[in-house]
Amino acid sequence: MISWVCIFALVLNSVFGMPSIDVQKFRTDVRDLAKELHKTCVNKANIDEGTVQNVKKGIFQNEDKLKVYLTCVWSESTVLENGKFNTKIFNDFLPSEYKDVSKKVADCFDKFSGEKSIEDRVLKMEKCRYETDPENYIMI
């Protein structure tokens, strides 16, 4: 169940942060799971809400804790498993009108395949995603 939370956490990021994505288009169970995932990963990373909220605005600060938080979200969701991005799982949480977001995420993830640590790769992917399409940036 937590894996569904994580996957949708990315989707709900927009729900909690970006006005261009309508939260109500996501299933209630997915929204609830995203909240739980967020709580779990905030605790694991020992990161403050302000740092997480700033990411939604393209402000990536406190990067060591942010890496832990972001990697937690992706990994717990099983969207990221064994260093690979699972597009199918990610798509399962998205309303049909947001399916194009999945390709952008996968493209950014692939762009940084040479990174030594998964945490560095995830952080760079998130920055890429924001820079590529800030209006539709999704994060929990």
Backbone torsions as a table, in degrees:
resi	resn	phi	psi	omega
1	MET	NA	-38.7	-178.7
2	ILE	-63.8	-28.2	179.1
3	SER	-64.4	-36.4	176.9
4	TRP	-64.7	-35.4	-179.9
5	VAL	-63.9	-47.5	-176.1
6	CYS	-63.6	-45.3	-178.5
7	ILE	-60.0	-47.0	-177.0
8	PHE	-78.4	-14.1	177.3
9	ALA	-56.6	-40.1	178.8
10	LEU	-65.3	-41.4	179.4
11	VAL	-66.1	-44.2	-177.4
12	LEU	-74.7	-12.9	175.6
13	ASN	-52.8	-42.5	177.7
14	SER	-67.6	-33.0	179.0
15	VAL	-59.9	-42.3	-177.7
16	PHE	-88.0	-16.4	-173.1
17	GLY	-128.4	-38.0	-171.8
18	MET	-104.3	123.0	-177.3
19	PRO	-67.5	-19.3	-176.0
20	SER	-76.0	-14.9	179.9
21	ILE	-108.1	125.4	-177.0
22	ASP	-85.4	111.9	-178.0
23	VAL	-59.1	-34.7	-176.6
24	GLN	-66.4	-13.6	178.3
25	LYS	-76.3	-14.3	178.9
26	PHE	-91.5	147.5	178.4
27	ARG	-60.6	148.3	179.9
28	THR	-60.0	-42.3	-178.8
29	ASP	-64.1	-33.0	178.9
30	VAL	-70.9	-41.5	178.2
31	ARG	-62.9	-41.8	179.3
32	ASP	-65.6	-42.3	179.0
33	LEU	-64.9	-38.4	179.5
34	ALA	-61.6	-39.1	178.0
35	LYS	-62.4	-41.8	179.0
36	GLU	-66.1	-42.2	179.2
37	LEU	-62.4	-44.8	178.3
38	HIS	-56.4	-48.0	-179.5
39	LYS	-59.8	-45.8	179.7
40	THR	-59.6	-46.7	-175.0
41	CYS	-76.0	-30.7	173.9
42	VAL	-61.8	-45.6	179.2
43	ASN	-64.8	-43.7	-178.8
44	LYS	-61.9	-40.7	-177.0
45	ALA	-85.9	-12.7	-175.7
46	ASN	53.5	48.3	-175.5
47	ILE	-110.4	147.9	-180.0
48	ASP	-87.3	154.7	-178.6
49	GLU	-58.2	-36.5	-178.7
50	GLY	-59.8	-40.3	179.0
51	THR	-64.5	-42.4	179.3
52	VAL	-66.2	-44.8	-179.6
53	GLN	-63.9	-34.7	179.1
54	ASN	-64.5	-31.4	178.7
55	VAL	-59.1	-37.1	-179.7
56	LYS	-64.1	-17.1	178.2
57	LYS	-103.9	5.1	179.4
58	GLY	85.9	13.9	179.1
59	ILE	-102.6	107.2	-177.9
60	PHE	-104.2	97.2	-178.9
61	GLN	-121.7	169.1	179.4
62	ASN	52.5	53.0	-167.7
63	GLU	-62.6	-30.8	179.8
64	ASP	-62.9	-46.7	178.1
65	LYS	-71.0	-36.2	179.6
66	LEU	-62.8	-39.8	177.5
67	LYS	-59.7	-43.2	-179.7
68	VAL	-64.4	-45.3	180.0
69	TYR	-60.6	-52.7	-176.7
70	LEU	-62.9	-42.0	179.3
71	THR	-65.7	-37.7	175.9
72	CYS	-59.4	-48.5	-178.3
73	VAL	-58.9	-49.4	-178.0
74	TRP	-66.9	-41.9	-175.5
75	SER	-73.9	-45.1	-179.7
76	GLU	-61.8	-28.1	-179.2
77	SER	-78.5	-15.2	-172.7
78	THR	67.6	9.8	170.8
79	VAL	-66.5	-34.8	175.7
80	LEU	-112.1	113.1	-177.7
81	GLU	-139.6	126.6	-177.8
82	ASN	54.6	38.0	177.2
83	GLY	76.2	11.2	-178.8
84	LYS	-120.9	143.8	178.8
85	PHE	-89.3	125.9	-178.7
86	ASN	-101.2	97.7	-177.3
87	THR	-63.3	-37.9	-178.4
88	LYS	-61.3	-47.0	179.9
89	ILE	-62.0	-44.9	179.9
90	PHE	-59.5	-44.4	-179.1
91	ASN	-64.3	-29.5	-179.4
92	ASP	-60.4	-23.7	-178.4
93	PHE	-95.2	-14.0	-175.2
94	LEU	-88.3	137.1	169.2
95	PRO	-63.3	152.4	-173.5
96	SER	-54.3	-35.2	-177.9
97	GLU	-72.0	-7.5	179.6
98	TYR	-110.9	12.0	-176.6
99	LYS	-61.4	-28.1	179.8
100	ASP	-65.9	-19.5	178.3
101	VAL	-63.0	-36.2	-176.6
102	SER	-58.8	-44.0	-180.0
103	LYS	-64.1	-40.1	178.8
104	LYS	-62.6	-40.6	178.4
105	VAL	-64.3	-48.5	-179.3
106	ALA	-61.9	-40.1	178.6
107	ASP	-62.1	-43.4	178.9
108	CYS	-66.5	-38.5	179.0
109	PHE	-63.5	-45.1	-179.7
110	ASP	-64.8	-32.4	-177.9
111	LYS	-59.0	-27.7	-176.2
112	PHE	-113.1	34.9	-178.3
113	SER	-64.4	-19.5	-178.7
114	GLY	-84.7	-1.0	-179.5
115	GLU	-65.1	141.8	-177.6
116	LYS	-71.7	-37.8	-179.6
117	SER	-114.7	148.7	179.1
118	ILE	-65.0	-32.8	179.7
119	GLU	-63.9	-43.5	177.9
120	ASP	-64.6	-40.2	-179.8
121	ARG	-63.7	-43.8	-179.3
122	VAL	-64.6	-43.1	179.2
123	LEU	-62.5	-44.8	179.0
124	LYS	-65.3	-36.6	176.9
125	MET	-61.8	-44.9	-179.8
126	GLU	-62.4	-41.9	177.9
127	LYS	-63.3	-42.3	177.7
128	CYS	-60.7	-46.3	179.9
129	ARG	-58.6	-44.1	-179.2
130	TYR	-64.3	-46.1	-178.0
131	GLU	-66.3	-32.6	-178.5
132	THR	-72.0	-39.5	-175.5
133	ASP	-153.8	70.3	-176.0
134	PRO	-59.8	-29.8	-177.9
135	GLU	-67.6	-30.4	-179.2
136	ASN	-113.5	23.5	179.4
137	TYR	-65.8	130.4	-177.7
138	ILE	-115.0	129.6	176.6
139	MET	-163.2	149.3	179.9
140	ILE	-94.5	NA	NA
